[in-house]
Amino acid sequence: MMPEAPLLSFERVSLSYGSFKAVREASFSLKAGEVLGLCGHNGAGKSSVVRMLSGLHRPDEGRIVLGGAPCSFRSVRDAQRQGVALVDQELSVIPALTVAENLALGEPGLGLRGALPREEVRRRLDAVGLDQLDPFSHIEDLSIGERQLVEIARAMGRDARLFILDEPTATLNTADIAHVFRAVRKVAAAGCGVIYVSHRLDEVLSLCQRIVVMRDGAVTADEPAGSLDAARLVELMIGHAPAPVARSGGATVGGHPILEIRNLSTGPTVENFNLSVMAGTVTAIAGQVGSGGSDVLHALAGLTPAAKGDIGVGGRRVPIGSPHASISAGVGFLSADRKGDGLFLSRSIRENLLATRLSTLSPRGFLHRSKMRATARTIASRVGIDQNRLGESVRRLSGGNQQKTFLGRCMERDDIRVLLLDEPTRGVDVGGRADIHVLLRALAAQDVAVVFASSDLDEVLSLADDVVVMRSGRIVSQVPVAETDNVRLLSDMTHGPLTGAVA
């Protein structure tokens, strides 16, 4: 009996961006009905593989075989026509359109505001757990997690034979992740192939039958998931166990509060939030997606005009609802949506790194180009970005390096006193996460107060000195990380008593 031919074969494929070789003679295959995990360190080549399979780039060498026929996708639409559906880690839903209109985008014969049959809309939403969502609500009124689920529903509803999910659960809570898993298993059971890219190794190990690991653009391992555990997978991805991140030891070490929040409310989401953060410490606001941590950070950054309460930085009151006042007080903010809110995708890495420093680099209105290049090299070296790539489009970077670019721009502000980060390593692999954590600890060592919101318990426990747990817009608990664990945190995030405020 002849062995079953693979649905997809990736055969000695290479791809370069200028002189940088992103993928080096990579080979792997995928069977129909199989869920394959694709893992790798920051910049390992995963994103480039996804871009080639989805029609964004064409290989320089090698070939891609889909359904037994060699294929060369000329565009994203061409890849879709040949049966490839992509859920990208960055949202592509259109905020001004309704949920139903977004689900119809890309469907043959339907225009920008085309409509699917009502039963089909309901079926797609039900498949990802959005059975209570009004299909006529606008995307801009949904949470980030709900938007991600709409994105997944749109892709999973297509008549495709290969599904690629690139960090699909980065903004989702535990219940939503379970819905995504059910949807993935359903399309696999129907005979489709699934490539699942995620930095959440527990998800990869539990969902996938096989795991391909990339490092430095090459495939370095192709193993049954059952033969691996998280520790071994990390070793395969980065070549060594990640070094522990040094902590300051808790809130008392910083000595004096640099950020004080009193009775902060943001309308229907956050009520009576109180917190003091010491200089030189890292504080996590932990909670499920939609619990209120992101809303707190947006209010602190001056992005919520309706917010009420008192905010002080360095002993001085900061007017609420004014981004300018927040920036002037020394507050920096990194949004969870780095592409939508932080990066200029059409510009170079150098230009993105220098975006907030142009006034200091342009005396008398003329750009000092040699000084610009030197400053960009300094920032790139500090955050671990290849200086030889500074002239490339930031769009070409992996998720981890894009986040480092965003972070580097904020870190180089001379007046930074408080840095706020919403899901700082969303969509970033284990190696890139470790690099970003080291950068944040280095910033805290310079007496900056770092405050981040995260739904990732591993990140909270490995990075923070202190953790505030939120649920339903209110504080559940506040403890030094040394006095808690993932069991207690998960309990507080899901069903602990609501206390309302912590002084």
C-alpha positions as CSV (number, residue, x, y, z in Angstrom):
1,M,0.0,0.0,0.0
2,M,1.4,3.4,-1.0
3,P,1.9,5.9,1.8
4,E,-0.5,8.8,1.8
5,A,0.9,11.8,-0.1
6,P,1.2,14.9,2.1
7,L,-1.2,17.8,1.7
8,L,1.6,20.3,1.8
9,S,5.3,19.9,1.1
10,F,7.8,22.6,1.8
11,E,10.9,21.5,-0.1
12,R,14.4,23.1,0.5
13,V,12.8,26.6,0.5
14,S,15.0,29.7,1.0
15,L,14.0,33.4,1.2
16,S,16.2,36.5,1.6
17,Y,15.4,40.1,2.4
18,G,18.3,41.9,0.7
19,S,21.5,40.4,2.1
20,F,19.6,38.9,5.1
21,K,18.7,35.2,4.7
22,A,15.5,34.7,6.6
23,V,14.8,31.0,5.5
24,R,17.6,28.6,4.7
25,E,16.6,25.4,2.7
26,A,13.7,24.7,5.0
27,S,11.8,21.4,4.5
28,F,8.8,19.9,6.2
29,S,5.4,18.4,5.2
30,L,1.9,18.3,6.5
31,K,-0.7,15.6,6.1
32,A,-4.4,16.2,5.5
33,G,-6.2,16.1,8.9
34,E,-3.0,17.0,10.8
35,V,-2.4,19.9,13.1
36,L,1.3,20.9,12.9
37,G,3.0,23.2,15.4
38,L,5.6,25.6,14.0
39,C,7.9,26.9,16.8
40,G,11.1,28.9,16.9
41,H,13.0,31.7,18.6
42,N,12.4,35.3,17.7
43,G,13.6,35.8,14.1
44,A,13.9,32.1,13.5
45,G,12.0,32.3,10.2
46,K,8.4,31.3,11.2
47,S,6.9,34.6,10.0
48,S,8.7,34.3,6.6
49,V,7.3,30.8,6.2
50,V,3.8,32.0,6.9
51,R,4.3,34.9,4.5
52,M,5.3,32.6,1.7
53,L,2.5,30.1,2.3
54,S,-0.1,33.0,2.4
55,G,1.1,34.6,-0.8
56,L,2.9,37.7,0.6
57,H,6.3,36.6,-0.6
58,R,7.6,34.1,-3.1
59,P,10.6,31.8,-2.4
60,D,14.0,32.5,-3.8
61,E,14.8,28.8,-4.0
62,G,13.0,25.5,-3.5
63,R,9.3,24.8,-4.1
64,I,6.0,24.6,-2.3
65,V,3.7,21.7,-3.2
66,L,0.0,21.8,-2.2
67,G,-2.3,18.9,-2.9
68,G,0.3,17.2,-5.1
69,A,0.8,20.2,-7.4
70,P,3.7,22.7,-7.3
71,C,2.4,26.2,-6.6
72,S,3.8,29.7,-6.7
73,F,1.3,32.1,-5.1
74,R,1.4,35.5,-6.9
75,S,-0.6,37.2,-4.2
76,V,-2.6,36.7,-1.0
77,R,-5.8,36.4,-3.1
78,D,-4.1,33.8,-5.3
79,A,-3.2,31.8,-2.2
80,Q,-6.8,32.0,-1.0
81,R,-8.1,30.9,-4.4
82,Q,-5.8,27.8,-4.1
83,G,-7.2,26.9,-0.7
84,V,-5.1,28.7,1.9
85,A,-6.7,30.6,4.8
86,L,-4.6,32.7,7.2
87,V,-5.4,34.0,10.7
88,D,-2.6,36.6,11.1
89,Q,-1.3,37.6,14.5
90,E,-2.1,41.2,13.6
91,L,-5.8,42.0,13.2
92,S,-7.1,42.7,9.7
93,V,-10.8,43.2,10.6
94,I,-12.1,46.7,9.6
95,P,-13.3,48.6,12.7
96,A,-15.9,50.7,10.8
97,L,-17.7,47.6,9.5
98,T,-20.1,45.4,11.3
99,V,-19.2,41.8,12.4
100,A,-21.4,40.4,9.6
101,E,-19.7,42.6,7.0
102,N,-16.2,41.6,8.2
103,L,-17.2,37.9,8.0
104,A,-18.1,38.5,4.4
105,L,-14.8,40.1,3.4
106,G,-12.9,38.2,0.8
107,E,-15.9,35.9,-0.1
108,P,-16.3,35.4,-3.8
109,G,-18.9,37.7,-5.4
110,L,-19.3,39.9,-2.3
111,G,-18.2,43.5,-2.1
112,L,-17.0,45.6,0.8
113,R,-20.4,45.7,2.4
114,G,-21.6,42.3,1.1
115,A,-23.6,40.0,3.3
116,L,-23.5,36.3,4.0
117,P,-26.8,34.4,4.7
118,R,-27.8,35.1,8.3
119,E,-27.6,31.3,9.2
120,E,-24.0,31.2,7.9
121,V,-23.0,34.2,10.0
122,R,-24.5,32.6,13.0
123,R,-22.8,29.3,12.3
124,R,-19.4,30.9,12.0
125,L,-19.8,32.9,15.2
126,D,-21.1,30.0,17.2
127,A,-18.0,27.9,16.1
128,V,-15.7,30.2,18.0
129,G,-17.9,30.8,21.0
130,L,-19.4,34.1,20.0
131,D,-23.0,32.8,20.1
132,Q,-24.1,35.9,22.1
133,L,-22.5,38.5,19.9
134,D,-24.8,40.7,17.8
135,P,-23.6,40.3,14.2
136,F,-24.7,43.9,13.4
137,S,-22.4,45.4,16.1
138,H,-19.4,47.3,14.8
139,I,-15.9,45.9,15.2
140,E,-14.7,49.2,16.8
141,D,-17.1,48.5,19.7
142,L,-15.7,45.1,20.5
143,S,-12.8,44.1,22.8
144,I,-9.5,43.0,21.3
145,G,-10.3,39.4,22.2
146,E,-13.7,39.5,20.5
147,R,-12.1,41.1,17.4
148,Q,-9.5,38.2,17.3
149,L,-12.3,35.7,17.5
150,V,-14.2,37.4,14.6
151,E,-10.9,37.2,12.6
152,I,-10.7,33.5,13.4
153,A,-14.4,32.9,12.5
154,R,-13.9,34.6,9.1
155,A,-10.9,32.4,8.2
156,M,-12.3,29.1,9.6
157,G,-15.5,29.6,7.6
158,R,-13.7,29.7,4.3
159,D,-13.7,26.7,1.9
160,A,-9.9,26.1,2.4
161,R,-7.8,23.0,2.6
162,L,-4.8,24.6,4.5
163,F,-5.4,26.8,7.5
164,I,-2.5,28.8,9.0
165,L,-3.1,30.3,12.5
166,D,-0.3,32.7,13.5
167,E,-0.5,33.4,17.2
168,P,-4.3,33.2,17.2
169,T,-4.8,33.1,21.0
170,A,-2.4,35.9,22.1
171,T,-5.3,38.2,23.3
172,L,-7.8,35.5,24.4
173,N,-8.8,34.2,27.8
174,T,-9.0,30.5,28.7
175,A,-12.6,30.0,27.7
176,D,-12.0,31.7,24.3
177,I,-8.9,29.5,23.7
178,A,-11.0,26.4,24.3
179,H,-13.4,27.6,21.5
180,V,-10.5,28.1,19.1
181,F,-9.2,24.6,19.9
182,R,-12.6,23.1,19.1
183,A,-12.7,24.9,15.8
184,V,-9.2,23.8,14.9
185,R,-10.0,20.2,15.7
186,K,-13.2,20.4,13.7
187,V,-11.5,21.6,10.5
188,A,-8.7,19.0,10.9
189,A,-11.3,16.2,11.4
190,A,-12.8,17.3,8.0
191,G,-9.5,16.6,6.3
192,C,-7.9,20.0,6.2
193,G,-4.3,20.6,7.3
194,V,-3.6,23.2,10.0
195,I,-0.3,25.0,10.8
196,Y,-0.4,26.4,14.3
197,V,2.2,29.1,15.2
198,S,2.3,30.0,18.8
199,H,4.7,31.0,21.5
200,R,2.4,29.4,24.1
201,L,4.2,26.0,24.3
202,D,1.5,24.4,26.4
203,E,-1.0,25.1,23.6
204,V,1.3,23.7,20.9
205,L,2.0,20.5,22.9
206,S,-1.7,19.9,23.7
207,L,-3.2,20.7,20.3
208,C,-0.7,19.6,17.7
209,Q,0.2,16.1,16.6
210,R,3.7,17.1,15.3
211,I,6.0,20.0,15.9
212,V,8.5,21.6,13.5
213,V,11.2,23.8,15.2
214,M,13.1,26.5,13.3
215,R,16.3,28.3,14.3
216,D,18.3,30.9,12.3
217,G,16.0,30.3,9.3
218,A,16.5,26.5,9.2
219,V,14.4,23.6,10.3
220,T,16.3,22.0,13.2
221,A,13.7,19.5,14.5
222,D,10.6,17.7,13.3
223,E,9.2,15.6,16.1
224,P,5.9,14.0,17.3
225,A,4.4,16.3,19.9
226,G,4.1,13.3,22.3
227,S,7.9,12.9,22.4
228,L,8.5,16.5,23.7
229,D,7.8,18.5,26.8
230,A,8.1,22.3,27.3
231,A,11.7,22.2,28.6
232,R,12.9,20.2,25.7
233,L,11.0,22.4,23.2
234,V,12.6,25.5,24.6
235,E,16.0,23.9,24.3
236,L,15.4,23.1,20.7
237,M,14.2,26.6,20.0
238,I,16.9,28.7,21.5
239,G,19.7,26.1,22.0
240,H,19.8,26.6,25.8
241,A,17.6,27.2,28.8
242,P,16.6,30.9,29.1
243,A,18.5,32.6,31.9
244,P,16.4,33.7,34.9
245,V,15.5,37.4,35.1
246,A,17.0,39.3,38.1
247,R,14.3,41.0,40.2
248,S,14.5,44.0,42.5
249,G,12.8,42.0,45.2
250,G,9.4,43.7,45.6
251,A,7.7,47.1,45.9
252,T,9.6,48.1,49.1
253,V,13.0,48.0,47.3
254,G,12.3,51.0,45.1
255,G,12.0,53.3,48.2
256,H,9.5,55.9,47.0
257,P,6.3,55.9,45.0
258,I,6.7,57.4,41.5
259,L,3.2,56.6,40.3
260,E,0.1,57.0,42.5
261,I,-3.4,56.2,41.3
262,R,-6.5,57.1,43.5
263,N,-10.1,56.2,42.8
264,L,-9.6,55.7,39.1
265,S,-12.8,54.8,37.1
266,T,-13.2,54.5,33.4
267,G,-16.9,54.4,32.9
268,P,-18.5,50.9,32.9
269,T,-15.2,48.9,32.9
270,V,-13.0,50.0,35.9
271,E,-14.2,51.1,39.3
272,N,-12.3,52.7,42.2
273,F,-8.9,51.5,41.2
274,N,-6.1,52.4,43.7
275,L,-2.4,51.7,43.3
276,S,1.0,53.0,44.3
277,V,4.1,51.9,42.3
278,M,7.6,52.4,43.4
279,A,10.4,53.6,41.3
280,G,12.7,50.8,40.0
281,T,10.0,48.1,40.2
282,V,8.0,46.1,37.8
283,T,4.3,45.7,38.5
284,A,1.9,43.4,36.7
285,I,-1.8,44.0,36.3
286,A,-3.0,40.4,35.7
287,G,-6.4,39.3,34.6
288,Q,-8.3,37.6,31.8
289,V,-8.8,39.6,28.6
290,G,-11.4,42.3,29.3
291,S,-10.8,42.3,33.1
292,G,-9.8,46.0,33.1
293,G,-6.0,46.1,33.1
294,S,-5.8,47.4,29.5
295,D,-8.4,50.1,30.4
296,V,-6.3,51.2,33.4
297,L,-3.2,51.6,31.2
298,H,-5.2,53.6,28.5
299,A,-6.5,55.9,31.2
300,L,-3.0,56.4,32.7
301,A,-1.7,57.3,29.2
302,G,-4.4,60.0,28.8
303,L,-6.3,58.1,26.2
304,T,-9.7,57.9,28.1
305,P,-11.3,61.3,28.2
306,A,-14.2,60.0,30.3
307,A,-12.0,58.6,33.1
308,K,-12.2,60.0,36.6
309,G,-9.9,60.0,39.6
310,D,-6.5,61.2,40.5
311,I,-3.1,60.3,38.9
312,G,0.2,61.5,40.2
313,V,3.7,61.0,38.8
314,G,6.7,62.0,40.9
315,G,4.4,63.9,43.3
316,R,2.7,66.0,40.7
317,R,-0.9,65.6,39.6
318,V,-1.4,64.6,35.9
319,P,-4.6,65.8,34.3
320,I,-6.7,62.8,33.1
321,G,-7.7,62.5,29.5
322,S,-4.7,64.3,28.1
323,P,-2.1,62.3,26.2
324,H,0.1,65.4,26.1
325,A,0.0,65.8,29.8
326,S,0.8,62.2,30.3
327,I,3.8,62.3,28.0
328,S,5.0,65.6,29.6
329,A,4.9,63.9,33.0
330,G,7.3,61.2,31.7
331,V,4.8,58.4,30.9
332,G,5.4,56.1,28.0
333,F,2.8,53.7,26.6
334,L,3.1,50.6,24.4
335,S,-0.2,49.5,23.1
336,A,-1.2,45.8,22.6
337,D,-1.7,46.6,18.9
338,R,1.8,47.5,17.9
339,K,1.0,47.6,14.2
340,G,-2.2,49.6,14.6
341,D,-1.1,52.0,17.3
342,G,2.7,52.0,17.4
343,L,4.6,51.3,14.3
344,F,4.8,53.0,10.9
345,L,4.7,49.9,8.7
346,S,5.6,51.7,5.5
347,R,8.8,53.2,7.0
348,S,12.2,51.7,7.8
349,I,13.3,50.3,11.1
350,R,15.6,53.3,11.5
351,E,12.8,55.8,11.0
352,N,10.6,53.9,13.5
353,L,13.3,53.9,16.2
354,L,13.8,57.6,15.8
355,A,10.2,58.7,15.4
356,T,10.0,60.5,18.8
357,R,13.5,62.0,18.6
358,L,13.3,63.9,15.3
359,S,13.2,67.3,17.0
360,T,16.5,66.7,18.8
361,L,18.0,65.4,15.6
362,S,17.0,68.3,13.4
363,P,18.6,71.6,14.6
364,R,17.3,74.6,12.8
365,G,14.8,72.4,11.0
366,F,17.4,70.4,9.1
367,L,17.8,66.6,9.7
368,H,21.3,65.6,10.9
369,R,21.6,62.4,9.0
370,S,24.9,61.1,10.4
371,K,23.6,61.7,13.9
372,M,20.4,59.9,13.0
373,R,22.2,56.9,11.8
374,A,24.5,56.8,14.9
375,T,21.5,57.2,17.2
376,A,19.5,54.5,15.5
377,R,22.5,52.1,15.7
378,T,22.8,52.8,19.5
379,I,19.1,52.1,20.1
380,A,19.3,49.0,17.9
381,S,22.3,47.7,19.8
382,R,20.6,48.3,23.1
383,V,17.4,46.3,22.2
384,G,19.1,43.6,20.2
385,I,18.2,44.4,16.6
386,D,20.6,43.7,13.8
387,Q,22.2,47.0,12.8
388,N,22.6,45.8,9.2
389,R,18.9,45.7,8.8
390,L,18.0,49.3,9.9
391,G,17.2,50.4,6.3
392,E,14.7,47.7,5.8
393,S,10.9,48.1,6.2
394,V,9.8,47.4,9.8
395,R,7.0,45.3,8.2
396,R,9.6,42.6,7.4
397,L,10.6,42.0,11.0
398,S,9.3,39.2,13.1
399,G,6.8,40.0,15.8
400,G,9.5,40.0,18.5
401,N,11.8,42.4,16.7
402,Q,8.8,44.7,15.9
403,Q,8.1,44.8,19.6
404,K,11.7,45.5,20.3
405,T,11.6,48.4,17.8
406,F,8.5,49.8,19.5
407,L,10.1,49.3,23.0
408,G,13.4,50.8,21.9
409,R,11.7,54.0,20.8
410,C,10.1,54.4,24.2
411,M,13.2,53.4,26.2
412,E,15.3,56.1,24.6
413,R,13.2,59.0,25.9
414,D,15.4,61.0,28.2
415,D,12.5,61.9,30.5
416,I,10.9,58.5,30.9
417,R,9.7,57.8,34.5
418,V,6.9,55.4,34.0
419,L,6.5,52.8,31.2
420,L,3.1,51.3,30.6
421,L,2.9,48.1,28.4
422,D,-0.3,46.4,27.4
423,E,0.4,42.6,26.7
424,P,4.2,43.4,26.1
425,T,5.0,40.1,24.5
426,R,1.8,39.3,22.7
427,G,2.7,37.2,19.6
428,V,6.4,36.9,20.7
429,D,8.1,33.6,21.0
430,V,9.9,32.3,24.1
431,G,13.4,33.6,23.1
432,G,12.1,37.1,22.2
433,R,10.1,37.2,25.4
434,A,13.2,36.6,27.4
435,D,15.0,39.3,25.6
436,I,12.2,41.8,26.2
437,H,12.0,40.9,29.9
438,V,15.7,41.6,30.3
439,L,15.2,45.0,28.6
440,L,12.4,45.9,31.0
441,R,14.3,44.8,34.0
442,A,17.3,46.9,32.8
443,L,14.9,49.9,32.5
444,A,13.6,49.3,36.1
445,A,17.2,49.2,37.3
446,Q,17.4,52.9,36.1
447,D,14.6,53.8,38.5
448,V,11.8,53.7,35.9
449,A,8.5,52.2,37.2
450,V,7.4,49.5,34.7
451,V,3.7,48.6,34.8
452,F,2.3,46.0,32.4
453,A,-1.1,44.3,31.8
454,S,-1.0,40.6,30.9
455,S,-3.3,37.6,30.8
456,D,-0.2,35.3,30.7
457,L,0.5,33.9,34.1
458,D,4.0,32.7,33.2
459,E,5.0,36.2,32.1
460,V,3.5,37.7,35.3
461,L,5.4,35.3,37.5
462,S,8.7,35.5,35.6
463,L,8.9,39.3,35.2
464,A,7.0,41.2,37.9
465,D,8.0,42.2,41.4
466,D,4.4,42.8,42.4
467,V,1.1,41.7,40.9
468,V,-2.4,43.2,41.0
469,V,-5.1,40.9,39.9
470,M,-8.2,42.3,38.3
471,R,-11.6,40.9,37.4
472,S,-14.7,42.6,36.1
473,G,-13.0,46.0,36.4
474,R,-12.1,45.7,40.0
475,I,-9.1,44.6,42.1
476,V,-9.2,41.1,43.5
477,S,-5.8,41.0,45.2
478,Q,-2.4,42.6,45.3
479,V,0.7,40.7,46.5
480,P,4.5,40.4,45.9
481,V,5.1,37.8,43.2
482,A,7.4,35.9,45.7
483,E,4.3,35.3,47.8
484,T,2.0,33.8,45.1
485,D,1.9,31.2,42.4
486,N,0.0,30.4,39.3
487,V,-2.7,28.4,41.2
488,R,-3.6,31.4,43.4
489,L,-3.4,33.9,40.5
490,L,-5.7,31.8,38.3
491,S,-8.1,31.4,41.2
492,D,-8.2,35.2,41.8
493,M,-8.5,35.8,38.1
494,T,-11.5,33.5,37.7
495,H,-13.5,33.4,41.0
496,G,-11.8,35.2,43.9
497,P,-13.8,37.7,45.9
498,L,-13.9,41.3,44.5
499,T,-12.4,43.8,47.0
500,G,-12.9,46.9,44.9
501,A,-9.8,48.8,46.0
502,V,-6.3,48.3,47.3
503,A,-4.5,51.2,48.9
